[in-house]
Amino acid sequence: MNRNRKADHIALARGTKVHANDFDRIRFIHHSIPALSLKDIDLSTSFLGTNFNYPFYINAMTGGVKKGDKLNTKLAALAQHFGIPFFVGSQSLAFVSKESRLAFETLRLNFPELFIVANINPNYTTKMAEEAIQILGADALAIHVNSIHELVMNEGDRDFTKWKDNIASIFKTVKVPVIVKEVGYGMHEPTLLLLQELGVKHIDISGMGGTNFSLIELKRQKKKVSPLLDFGISTVDALLLARNYPNFEVLASGGINSASSIIKALALGAKAAGMAKYFLDLCALPLSEMIKKVDELIIDLKKICVLLNVKHVSELNLNHLMFDL
Ligand SMILES: Cc1cc2nc3c(=O)[nH]c(=O)nc-3n(C[C@H](O)[C@H](O)[C@H](O)COP(=O)(O)O)c2cc1C
């Protein structure tokens, strides 16, 4: 991971309009005569072995680069305010730059109570994975499986032969929950089958519908087409597939950017919903305004629950959704 690439990704992701996604093709089945009050709605949930007040988290983006550290500090403060998990972006730079390593260490020092999720790629050895966790005093570890993204990048990885074995040994060795996460391309059946075979418990299916790294890379390369644009499964479809694998604790991300997409993801079977681009966009505001926006998001989540006549988010299920797919 080089510094310029991370900065390019942040700038291009910010400038990219998110297109309509499959969540827009699902409508809610509301109750015209609900029996609940907004104040009784309980949004709390438990995932990654921990109880959280809200069923959403800040998904992995950055860290270890100057601009990224500013973003991370703001995002960490926001996560701490709401008591939600904070996934940092790839820690690759921390292994090549002392400055970057210090930035990650400082994040933990500044936010001692925060639930932080470390982030590595599957080229890491078990020893490096343990170090990534230790640098952050991390509460969980995300391994991002971004094969499509790597192959779209001119400077990306071309050899994936060690990924499976590395994931298996990291997962067996480290002491914190391990999440295998996609980066906006979703997980199809073969991936789910392999992760099940490896015994992985937590997955973020991170599907299509939001940030699209193929388009971001093509912009970087000033190109318009790539055969790899045909790859990817929508977040909604990936969530539907993952329902066939009840041993996984499923986290959803990819195009989740509103209270309604969060609730739809939960009703489709996710334990919690992650948002990257949504929070990246919020970072344009001062922290106090970011907090107001998330307060509004929480009220909207509660309003939707009232209309679905659902007091606790764990009651959400497919019966609350109407598909127009
Ligand atoms: C600027 C940017 C940088 C990202 N960097 C990482 C990363 O370092 N590691 C990772 O696991 N995912 C990374 N992601 C992927 C997100 O965590 C998420 O899976 C994906 O963006 C889909 O969510 P979204 O539609 O809410 O953006 C990044 C996303 C963005 C927008």
The ligand as an SDF file (V2000), in Angstrom:
LIG
                    3D

 31 33  0  0  0  0  0  0  0  0999 V2000
  -11.8040    5.5910    0.7450 C   0  0  0  0  0  0  0  0  0  0  0  0
  -12.0270    4.1660    1.0700 C   0  0  0  0  0  0  0  0  0  0  0  0
  -10.9680    3.3770    1.5000 C   0  0  0  0  0  0  0  0  0  0  0  0
  -11.1690    2.0380    1.8530 C   0  0  0  0  0  0  0  0  0  0  0  0
  -10.1190    1.3120    2.3560 N   0  0  0  0  0  0  0  0  0  0  0  0
  -10.3450    0.0710    2.8650 C   0  0  0  0  0  0  0  0  0  0  0  0
   -9.3170   -0.6200    3.5540 C   0  0  0  0  0  0  0  0  0  0  0  0
   -8.2010   -0.1190    3.7030 O   0  0  0  0  0  0  0  0  0  0  0  0
   -9.6070   -1.8530    4.0630 N   0  0  0  0  0  0  0  0  0  0  0  0
  -10.8600   -2.4280    3.9270 C   0  0  0  0  0  0  0  0  0  0  0  0
  -11.1000   -3.5080    4.4530 O   0  0  0  0  0  0  0  0  0  0  0  0
  -11.8290   -1.7860    3.2590 N   0  0  0  0  0  0  0  0  0  0  0  0
  -11.6140   -0.5590    2.7430 C   0  0  0  0  0  0  0  0  0  0  0  0
  -12.6310    0.1200    2.1030 N   0  0  0  0  0  0  0  0  0  0  0  0
  -13.8980   -0.6040    1.8120 C   0  0  0  0  0  0  0  0  0  0  0  0
  -14.9930   -0.3070    2.8190 C   0  0  0  0  0  0  0  0  0  0  0  0
  -14.6490   -0.7350    4.1150 O   0  0  0  0  0  0  0  0  0  0  0  0
  -16.3260   -0.9600    2.3970 C   0  0  0  0  0  0  0  0  0  0  0  0
  -16.1660   -2.3570    2.4050 O   0  0  0  0  0  0  0  0  0  0  0  0
  -16.7780   -0.5150    0.9920 C   0  0  0  0  0  0  0  0  0  0  0  0
  -16.4070    0.8290    0.7720 O   0  0  0  0  0  0  0  0  0  0  0  0
  -18.2940   -0.6120    0.7930 C   0  0  0  0  0  0  0  0  0  0  0  0
  -18.9760    0.2360    1.6950 O   0  0  0  0  0  0  0  0  0  0  0  0
  -19.6160    1.6770    1.2770 P   0  0  0  0  0  0  0  0  0  0  0  0
  -20.4840    1.4350    0.0830 O   0  0  0  0  0  0  0  0  0  0  0  0
  -20.3560    2.1080    2.5090 O   0  0  0  0  0  0  0  0  0  0  0  0
  -18.4780    2.6080    0.9600 O   0  0  0  0  0  0  0  0  0  0  0  0
  -12.4660    1.4600    1.7490 C   0  0  0  0  0  0  0  0  0  0  0  0
  -13.5290    2.2640    1.3000 C   0  0  0  0  0  0  0  0  0  0  0  0
  -13.3370    3.5830    0.9790 C   0  0  0  0  0  0  0  0  0  0  0  0
  -14.5130    4.4110    0.5470 C   0  0  0  0  0  0  0  0  0  0  0  0
  1  2  1  0
  2  3  1  0
  2 30  2  0
  3  4  2  0
  4  5  1  0
  4 28  1  0
  5  6  2  0
  6  7  1  0
  6 13  1  0
  7  8  2  0
  7  9  1  0
  9 10  1  0
 10 11  2  0
 10 12  1  0
 12 13  2  0
 13 14  1  0
 14 15  1  0
 14 28  1  0
 15 16  1  0
 16 17  1  0
 16 18  1  0
 18 19  1  0
 18 20  1  0
 20 21  1  0
 20 22  1  0
 22 23  1  0
 23 24  1  0
 24 25  2  0
 24 26  1  0
 24 27  1  0
 28 29  2  0
 29 30  1  0
 30 31  1  0
M  END
$$$$
